[in-house]
Amino acid sequence: MQTDYLNAAVTAAIKGGKVLLQYFRKLDPATIEEKSKNDLVTEADRASEQAIQGELAVRFSSHSFLGEETGLSGTNDMVWIADPLDGTLNFVQGLPQWCVSVALWDAVGPIVGCVYDPLRRDLFLAQKGLGARWHKDIDANAQFSESPCLEGPNQAQAMKVSKQPTLDGAFLATGFAYQMADRFPRYIRVLEPVFYRAKAIRRAGSAALDLAHTAAGLYDGYFEIGLRKWDMGAGVLLVREAGGKISDWEGGETWWDSGYVVAGNPCVHPQLVEETGKSRR
């Protein structure tokens, strides 16, 4: 059954990505709305979510659905969690750093996760207990069979987190939303000490891609405040199945509800948590 779930996640994510490609750098400014200050939504977000939800509803009509734009529908413990466009502000500006995220969770946690980058044609996949894979050159406009991620000539490799041994010299990702308000001072208290220890810190503007790239070993670690469930629904499983660690800023398990997230390889993660944990004091 996991394979059916994974195929559904992939097909839905690719359909969402195909929709987004039709809008990228072609948006009508009149269709861009501000949900709150600097928190934008576009016709592309809505059209992508409609395509994703429609595909999943056909396959698993009894499952619940949680989307960034439409919220939660259904009461089933099996919940599809989708971000139809993670990195909306980048998308609006024409910056090529955004993706689609689709995951399935049950009452215990994530079962499958998929992050799709249509521009780079990268597809990051994970199944609970079965590892994570990075499929390359997945064209959203290609004609796929029922199992686009599992067959054909597309290159694929197992994903593993990096082997960086320490926070000192690590290559990190971070993020900060402009709605952090009174949480921003805490973020700054972390950024300064981490800045002096890390080799570099990147703020690219898509949490789902940051988590996928951490799982793939491109980043050694990642930290952020204020993530929503759709931002990390797929990415956290990618990191775990690639051998990485996920926690809140104190090293606990409240990250899913609090949105305070630290991710990284088994060496960098605890050292990064030491720094994020100090910020509470």
C-alpha positions in Angstrom: 0.0 0.0 0.0 2.9 2.4 0.7 3.8 2.2 -3.0 0.3 3.3 -4.0 0.6 6.2 -1.6 3.9 7.2 -3.0 2.7 7.0 -6.6 -0.2 9.2 -5.6 2.0 11.7 -3.9 4.4 11.9 -6.9 1.6 12.1 -9.5 -0.1 14.9 -7.5 3.2 16.8 -7.0 4.1 16.6 -10.7 0.6 17.8 -11.7 1.0 20.7 -9.3 4.4 21.5 -10.7 3.1 21.4 -14.3 0.5 24.0 -13.4 3.1 26.2 -11.7 5.3 26.2 -14.8 2.5 27.7 -16.8 2.4 30.7 -14.5 6.0 31.3 -13.6 7.2 34.7 -14.7 3.8 35.2 -16.4 1.6 36.1 -13.4 -0.9 38.9 -13.8 -0.1 41.3 -10.9 -3.8 41.9 -10.4 -4.2 38.3 -9.3 -1.7 38.5 -6.5 -3.3 38.9 -3.1 -1.8 39.6 0.4 -3.2 37.3 3.0 -1.3 39.2 5.6 1.6 41.6 5.5 4.1 40.1 3.0 2.3 36.8 3.0 1.1 36.4 -0.6 -1.1 34.1 -2.5 -1.6 33.9 -6.3 -3.8 32.2 -8.8 -0.9 29.8 -9.3 -1.0 28.6 -5.7 -4.7 28.0 -6.0 -4.6 26.3 -9.3 -1.8 24.0 -8.2 -3.6 23.1 -5.0 -6.7 22.3 -7.0 -4.8 19.9 -9.2 -3.1 18.2 -6.3 -6.3 17.8 -4.2 -8.2 16.6 -7.3 -5.7 13.9 -8.0 -5.6 12.7 -4.4 -9.4 12.7 -4.1 -9.8 10.4 -7.1 -7.4 7.9 -5.6 -8.2 8.1 -1.9 -11.6 9.8 -1.5 -12.0 8.9 2.1 -8.7 10.5 3.2 -8.5 14.0 4.7 -6.7 16.8 3.0 -4.7 19.7 4.5 -3.6 22.4 2.0 -2.1 25.8 2.6 -4.8 27.5 0.6 -7.9 25.5 1.4 -7.2 24.3 5.0 -8.4 21.0 6.4 -11.2 19.0 4.9 -12.3 15.5 6.2 -11.9 13.8 9.6 -9.9 10.7 8.6 -6.6 10.1 10.4 -5.0 9.6 7.0 -4.2 13.1 6.0 -2.6 14.4 2.8 -0.6 17.5 3.6 0.2 19.7 0.6 2.0 23.0 0.0 1.1 23.7 -3.6 3.8 26.4 -4.0 6.4 26.6 -1.3 8.3 29.8 -1.9 5.4 32.0 -3.2 7.3 35.2 -2.7 10.2 33.9 -4.8 7.7 32.8 -7.4 6.1 36.2 -7.6 9.5 37.9 -7.9 10.6 35.5 -10.6 13.3 33.9 -8.5 13.8 30.3 -9.4 13.7 28.8 -5.9 10.3 27.2 -5.2 8.7 23.7 -5.1 5.7 21.5 -4.5 5.4 19.4 -1.3 3.0 16.5 -0.9 3.0 14.1 2.1 0.7 11.5 3.7 0.5 11.3 7.5 -1.4 9.0 9.8 -2.1 9.4 13.5 1.5 8.4 14.3 3.4 10.5 11.7 4.5 10.7 8.1 4.2 7.7 5.8 5.3 9.1 2.5 6.8 12.4 1.4 7.5 14.0 -1.9 9.2 17.4 -2.7 9.3 18.3 -6.4 11.4 21.1 -7.9 10.0 21.5 -11.4 12.6 24.0 -12.6 15.6 21.8 -11.7 13.5 18.7 -12.4 14.5 17.2 -9.0 12.2 14.8 -7.2 12.9 13.9 -3.6 11.0 10.9 -2.2 10.8 9.1 1.1 8.8 6.2 2.5 8.6 5.4 6.2 11.2 2.7 7.0 12.3 2.4 3.4 14.7 5.2 2.9 14.8 8.3 0.7 15.7 8.7 -3.0 16.6 11.6 -5.2 15.3 11.2 -8.8 16.8 13.6 -11.3 15.5 15.0 -14.6 11.8 14.5 -13.9 10.1 16.6 -16.5 6.6 17.8 -15.4 5.5 17.9 -19.0 6.5 14.4 -19.8 4.0 11.6 -20.2 4.4 9.2 -17.3 2.9 5.8 -16.6 1.0 5.0 -13.4 4.3 4.8 -11.5 6.4 7.8 -12.7 8.9 7.6 -9.8 9.5 3.9 -9.9 10.2 3.0 -13.5 11.9 4.3 -16.7 15.3 5.7 -17.4 15.3 8.5 -14.9 18.5 8.7 -12.8 17.9 8.0 -9.1 20.2 7.8 -6.1 19.7 6.9 -2.5 19.7 10.0 -0.3 22.0 10.3 2.7 22.7 13.3 5.0 26.1 14.8 4.9 29.1 13.5 7.0 30.1 16.9 8.2 31.4 16.2 11.8 30.8 19.5 13.5 28.8 22.7 13.4 32.1 24.5 13.0 32.6 24.7 9.3 29.1 23.4 8.5 27.1 24.6 5.4 23.7 25.6 6.8 20.2 26.6 5.6 17.9 28.8 7.5 14.7 30.8 7.0 12.7 33.5 8.6 9.2 34.7 7.7 8.3 38.3 7.9 5.4 37.5 10.2 7.7 36.3 13.0 7.0 39.5 15.0 8.0 39.1 18.6 9.8 35.8 17.8 12.4 37.5 15.7 14.7 38.6 18.6 15.0 34.9 19.6 16.0 34.1 16.1 18.7 36.8 16.1 20.1 35.4 19.3 20.8 32.1 17.5 21.9 33.6 14.2 24.9 35.4 15.6 26.7 32.5 17.3 25.9 30.1 14.5 27.1 32.6 12.0 30.6 32.6 13.6 30.8 28.8 13.7 29.3 27.9 10.3 31.2 27.9 7.0 28.1 29.6 5.4 24.4 30.1 6.0 21.9 30.4 3.2 18.4 31.8 3.3 16.8 30.7 0.0 13.1 31.1 0.8 11.6 27.6 0.5 11.5 25.5 3.7 10.5 22.3 1.9 13.5 22.6 -0.5 15.8 23.4 2.4 14.8 20.2 4.2 15.1 18.2 0.9 18.5 19.6 0.3 19.5 18.8 3.9 18.3 15.2 3.4 20.4 15.0 0.2 23.5 16.1 2.0 23.8 19.5 0.2 23.3 21.3 3.5 24.7 19.9 6.8 21.9 21.4 8.9 18.9 23.7 8.9 17.0 25.8 11.5 13.9 28.0 11.3 11.0 29.5 13.4 7.4 29.6 12.4 7.0 26.7 10.0 3.6 25.4 9.2 2.6 21.8 8.7 2.5 22.1 4.9 6.0 23.6 4.9 7.5 20.5 6.5 5.0 17.7 6.0 7.2 15.9 3.4 10.6 17.4 4.3 10.8 16.0 7.8 10.4 12.4 6.5 13.0 13.0 3.8 15.5 14.0 6.5 14.7 11.1 8.8 14.8 8.5 6.1 18.1 9.9 4.8 19.6 9.3 8.3 19.2 12.8 9.7 17.6 14.2 12.9 14.6 16.5 13.4 13.7 18.3 16.7 12.4 21.5 18.1 14.9 24.2 19.3 15.3 22.5 22.7 15.9 19.0 21.1 12.4 17.9 21.9 9.4 16.7 19.9 7.2 19.8 19.8 8.4 20.9 16.4 5.2 19.7 14.5 3.0 22.1 16.5 5.4 24.8 17.5 7.1 25.3 14.1 10.5 25.7 15.8 12.6 23.2 13.7 16.2 22.0 13.7 17.3 19.4 11.2 20.7 18.0 10.3 23.0 15.1 10.2 23.6 13.2 13.5 26.7 15.2 14.3 25.7 18.7 13.4 22.1 18.5 14.7 22.9 18.2 18.4 25.5 21.0 18.2 23.0 23.2 16.4 20.4 22.4 19.1 22.9 23.5 21.7 22.9 27.0 20.1 19.1 27.2 19.4 18.4 26.0 23.0 20.4 28.8 24.5 18.2 31.4 22.8 15.4 30.8 25.2 17.4 31.9 28.2 
